[in-house]
Amino acid sequence: MKNQNGILERYEKTEEKVGLKYGIIEVTTQCQLRCPGCYMVKRGLLNNQEMSLKQAIQILDLCHDYSGKELETMDILGGEPLLWSPLKSYIQELLRRGIKPWIFTNMLAITPELARWLYDHEVFVTGKLNVNPGDKNTWNLQAEMIGSSKKTVQKMFDAIQIFQEAGYKNPMFRLQNLLRKKNVELVPNYYRWCLENDIGTDLELMGSGEPIDKNYWKIAPTPQMLATMIKKIQTVREGFGLEKKEVLMPHVFGSCPFFDKGLYFGVDGHIRACSNSTVKLADVSDIKPIKKAYESDLICNRKCLTNENIGKPCRSCKKWEKCRGGCRATVEGSGDPFGGYSLCPVPLLKS
């Protein structure tokens, strides 16, 4: 672990307060879509691998053995998790242990029966959407952004209605919008539609576990584009009688909840810090794999970040305690774990 400015001592003190709390599990690499900008598509990882229920439960046991307690939450991802055959059994096991399940889905495989079952079991759901469904002029763009057709787009809109009819609304039901150049100007109108329909929003900047290059900027919006979008969203909120929302990266109005409190478990058994990170920290077949992963240099460096040792623009930012440097996987991919989050639009909002 990088040992500068008493980092080791600070890490040990931080670990006493934080600890492993959250899990992200990649239960299948099956998916009906090929969304440009998706890290699974970018890395060519979508295929037909599937985790067994036994393997998924083993991960819970390993985390419990390491921490001496159950995880607080488990995010269930893919691929597309609704295609995972043991989904209900796994959710029941999570609930039995007191772990809160949260599904991230493209929604295409939802049925009224499954939606009602998930709602009755108090499972939080985050779907995918990039445009206002009421604006038919944007349907072709939505099809492009999921790598599919307008027919599939209609299925997504129908799925939202299925969730709503089952009883889902904010905060149990949210829609995640991966921000790209092609849709960033449409986000304020999308945000308005979500407010009108009592659906939560999760706006997410494109992460990157590799160095940011020209290929990233071909798809991702610039900080100036994001700043303009944010100002318009705040105006939308004002129109609904809502106060301005604090801007935090990398989810625009929220920091990364995992940062130094979670681990990502891949379908093939590898363990990473998060979905965007490309660094393999351990494998579940290793001796004490959670200890190896959670006490790795990468996680230790994340825990040891401070407002004083992080790079600009984060070093001078008053939001440090809430944001803690944006998407760390993106910064780490550029080679400096103590670097600042240069994609942040907050400095532009001050002008």
Number of C-alpha atoms within 10 A of each C-alpha: 13 14 12 9 11 10 19 17 11 15 18 13 13 15 16 8 7 11 13 21 19 22 25 24 23 23 29 26 23 19 20 16 20 17 18 16 19 18 19 19 15 13 9 9 13 20 12 10 15 21 19 16 16 10 15 19 13 13 18 19 15 17 22 15 14 15 14 10 14 20 21 15 18 22 18 24 24 26 29 24 25 25 20 20 15 17 16 15 10 19 21 14 17 20 15 10 14 13 20 18 23 20 25 21 23 24 25 23 15 19 14 15 11 16 22 18 14 20 18 11 14 15 18 20 25 22 21 20 24 26 25 21 18 12 11 11 11 16 20 13 18 26 19 17 24 22 14 16 17 15 10 17 22 15 16 22 16 15 21 21 14 20 23 19 13 18 14 24 17 17 13 16 23 23 23 19 22 23 23 24 15 16 19 22 18 16 21 21 17 23 24 16 17 18 16 10 11 15 20 17 23 19 19 19 21 22 25 25 21 18 14 15 10 9 8 16 13 12 15 22 20 16 17 16 16 26 20 15 17 22 13 17 20 16 16 18 17 13 11 11 9 11 11 13 14 11 19 21 25 23 23 22 16 18 19 19 11 16 21 25 18 22 26 26 24 24 21 16 18 18 26 24 29 24 21 21 21 19 17 13 22 22 19 20 9 12 10 15 20 24 17 16 23 23 15 15 15 21 22 23 19 21 22 26 19 18 18 10 16 21 19 15 17 25 19 12 15 10 17 16 10 13 22 25 33 27 27 29 24 26 25 23 19 16 12 13 21 20 21 23 23 16 22 25 22 21 14 13 15 7 5
